[in-house]
Each structure stands twice: as C-alpha cells, then as structure tokens.
Amino acid sequence: MNIDFIDKKLQEIYKELEKEVMEILMDESLDKKQTNLRVKPISSAKKILENALESIKMVDKLNREELNR
C-alpha cells in the first residue's frame, strides 16, 4: 500500500478544507452561531480523514510485521 501517496492526497484535501474554513471565518455576514454551524462539519470531516489515515498506517504496519514473520 502506498501510504505516502495517500498522505499526500489527504494533505491536499486538508488544505482545501482549511480554505473553506477561512472563507467562512472571513464572512462578516455570519454571526458566531452560523459560523460554528458551518465550520463544525468541516472540522469533523478533517478529523475523520486523520483517523482514517492513522488506521491505514496501523493496518499497513501490522501487515508488514505479519509478512516478516
């Protein structure tokens, strides 16, 4: 499994998510509640992706250990 490729692609996605968050934060027409309601799903998506990457890395590590036995 090419973990570096997956990591690189997820980094690109993180940058896009950060751009979206910045656009929301810069939108002065939104109050605090509206801003939080729009940012929270983006933050959750990023956390899900981070957790998925960690899981992929763990499975890859376990797979390599199993192959070395």
Stockholm file with secondary structure:
# STOCKHOLM 1.0

chainA/1-69         MNIDFIDKKLQEIYKELEKEVMEILMDESLDKKQTNLRVKPISSAKKILENALESIKMVDKLNREELNR
#=GR chainA/1-69 SS CCHHHHHHHHHHHHHHHHHHHHHHHHCTTSCHHHHHHHHHHHHHHHHHHHHHHHHHHHHHHHHHHHHTC
#=GC SS_cons        CCHHHHHHHHHHHHHHHHHHHHHHHHCTTSCHHHHHHHHHHHHHHHHHHHHHHHHHHHHHHHHHHHHTC
//
